[in-house]
Amino acid sequence: MTSPPTRVAAAQFAPSRDTDANLDRIARFAKQASTAGAHVLVLPEYSSWFAPVLGEDFLAGAQPLDGPFVRSLTALAAEHDLLLVAGMVEAATGPDDPRVSNTLVATDGHGARAVYRKIHLYDAFGSRESDWMRPGGIEAPETLALGDLTLGLQTCYDLRFPEVSRYLVDAGADLLAVPAEWVAGPNKLDHWTTLCRARAIENTCFVVAADHVPPVGVGASMIVDPLGGVLAHAGEEEGMIVADVDPAVLTAVRTTNPALRLRRFTVAPG
């Protein structure tokens, strides 16, 4: 028997250099999500620490996976019976590369269930993320079970590479969590909304995408269904959206449009 819908939430805000202040915002969103009956809360990229301009101070803002930020996330997840997905600046190990990692962590009340380090760094539109961040290795897709659904993790600029989403879907992902810091600029809002919906349509999957708010990000966090319909959409202000992700909808869409089964090409790491 198919499980009932899972309620998911996405929160958007503007993380700062103050990790404690960021955690205060996350705590408020976690309480709000729990009150709304959500089981999953997706938060933006760089939720632990962020500055508008990439630079050496990101190294000072980094924490290890067993540091206070992830411990606090885990405590909030336990308190509110949630799975929290958030981006963080992770302190890297090893003396040969001083850069840090742009990392996603998915944690519940028992600790981190999945960790993903951003593969495609934002070396575009005048930015050079790779000057300060080391790219994640191409490893097995990072997924985790969520009732009858499987959640896959990717970050921001990864959206511009459709093979990332397909790689996750090939590994069983039905729902893509996309924390982002989608930098504002000409046409960037259109790119964001189009790519979030395209990744849902072409993979017949759900997408939950959480961004920073303006002026640095574009906001417009959204929850998208497997037909590309927007179930919930945020504007430019700090806040949270909620929607139900229904496995029965996923089954119906993939029955009507079996594109994943009919395709003639596969995706393999390069």
N, C-alpha and C positions, 0 to 999 in steps of 0.2 A: 504493500500500500504506500502511495506517495505521501510524504510528510506534508504538513500544512505549510503555508507561507512563512518565510523568515523575515522579520522586520529589520531593515538596515537603516543606518543613518550616516550622513556625511556632514562634517562641520567645517566651516571656513572661517579663518581669522588671519591676523598678521603676526606671526611669531616674531619675537624680538631677541635681543642679546640676553635678556633676563629669563633664565630657564625657570625660575620659581614662578614668575608671572605667567609664563606659557603654561605651566602645569596648573595654575589656578584657573585659567581659561578652560583647559582640557577637563578639569574636575567639574566645572559648571556644565560643560557639554555632556559629560558622562552621566551626570545626574539627570539632565534633561532627556537624554536618550533612553535611560532606564525608565523614567517616568512615562515616556511615550511607548514603552513596550518593545524597544529595539533590542536585538541580540548582538549586533555588530555596529561599531562606530568607526568610520574611516576619517582620519585627520590629515592635514596637509603634509607635504614634504617639509623637511627642516623644522618640524614642530618643536624640537628640543631647543634649538638655538638658530638664529638667523640674523644676518646683516644684509642690507640692500645691495652692497657691493662686495663681491667675492674678494677675499684677501687673507692675509696672514692671521687675522684674529679668529678665523674659523678654526685654526689649529688649537687655539686656546679654549674655544667653545666646545670642543669635542669631548665625548665621554665614552667609556667602554660599555659593552653590552650589559655588564653586571653592575653598572654605575647607578647613581641616584635617579636619573631620569627613567630608565626602564623599571627600576624597582618601584618607583611611584606609579608608573603606568599599570604595573601588575597589581599593586594595591588597589588602584581605582577599579580595575577590571574585576577584582574579587568583590569589592564593596558593592558594585552595581551589576554584577553577573553579566558582564559584557566581554566580547572580544574586541580589543582595541587595536587598530592598525594605524601606525604613526611613523613619520619620517624623523630621522635624527642624524646628527653629525657624530659619527662613530670614530673614536680614537683608534687609529690603525696600529698594528704591531710591526716590529722589525725596524732596524736602524737604516736600512738601505733606501727607504722611500719615506720622506717626512710627511707626505700627504695623508689626509684623513679619508674616511669613506662616507658616501651618501647612502644611508642605510634605512631600510624599512624593517620594523619589527611588529609582528602580530602577537599579542600577548593576552592571555586570559588570567584568571585568578591563580593558576598554577605555574605561571611563568611563560617565557617566550615559546610560542609554538612554531613560528616560522621567522626566518630572517632572510632578507633580500638586499643585496648591494647593487646599486644602480649600474647597469651595463653601459648604457649610452649616455655619456656625459654631455652637458650642454655647451658644446664648442660651436656655437652658432649665434647669428644675430648680434655679433660683437662681443659675446661672452666667451670666457675660457674656463669652464668649470674644471677641466682636467689639470689646470695649473695648481689646484689646491685639493682636488679629490682624485683618488685612484679608482679606476673602473672596476666593477665587480667581475669576477671570472665567469665564463660561460659554463654553468653547471647544470645539474638537473633542475627542471622548473620548480619554483618554490610554490607549493600548493598545500592546502590543509582542508580537512573535512569539516563541513558545516551542515550537519544533518544529512539530508539527501543531496545536498549541493557540495561542490568543491570550489574553494576560493583560491584565486591566483593573484600573485603580487607583481606589480610593475610600477615604475615611477616616471611621471612627467614626460620628459623628452622621449622616453620609450614609446609613447603613443605614435610618434612619427615613423615608427618602424613596425609595420603590421605583422611581421614575422614573430615579434616578441609575444603579442597576444595569441597568435596561432600556436606558437610553441607551448604556451600555457594551456590552451584549449586541447591540444593534442594530448597533454598529460592529464586531462580530465576536468579542467577548470570550467565551471558554469557561470561563475561570477568573478569579474576582474575588479580588484580594488586598486585605485590609481591615486595615491597621494601626489600632489603636484605643487610646484611653485611656477606656474605658467606666466612668464614675464609679459607684462602689458606692452603693447606697441601696435603699429599699423597692422590691421588684419588679424591680430593674434587672438582676439575673442572669437572670430569666425573660425580660425584654425582649431581652437580648443573645442568648440561645440561640434564642429563637423567631425573631428577625429574621434571624440568620445562616442558619438553616434555610429560612425563608420565601424569602429572596432566591435560594437555590439551587433550591428547588422551582419557584417561579413562572417562573424563567428557564431551567430545565433546564440548570444550569451548576454547576461546582465553586466552592466558596468556601473560602479560606484566611484565617482571621481570627486576629490576634495582639493580645493585650491586656496592660495592666499588671496586676500581681498586687495583691491586697489589702495594705493597707487602702484605698488610693485607688481602684484598679480592682477588677474582679470576677474577674480571671483567666479560666479556662474557655475558653482559646484552642481553636480547633477547625478541623478540615478536614472539609468536608461534600460529599457527592456530589450529582449532579443529581436524585436522588429524595429528597433531604433526609436521607439516612442519614449518620450521623456516623462518618467513617472513623478519626478520631483526636480525642481530647479531653483537655485538661489540667485539672487541678484548680486549687487556689489557690496552689501553690508555684511558685517560679521553675523553669523547665525548658523542654523542647522536645518537640514531637510531630512525627511523620513519617508520611506516607502516599503511596501511588502514585495518580497522577491518570492515568486510562486513556482515551485518545481513543475507544477502541472502546465503552466504557461510555457516553460522551457521545452517540455516534452511535445506540446502541441505545435509549437513553432518549428521544432526540428523534424517533426513528422510532415508538416505541410511543405517545408523548405529544407530538404535533406542535403544542403549545400556541402556540409562537411564530409558527407559520405560520397558525394558525386564529384568532388574535386579530383584533378589529375596530377597535382603537384604536392609534394611534402615539404616540410621545413626542417632543416638540419643546421646545427651550429656551424659557423664559419670560422 
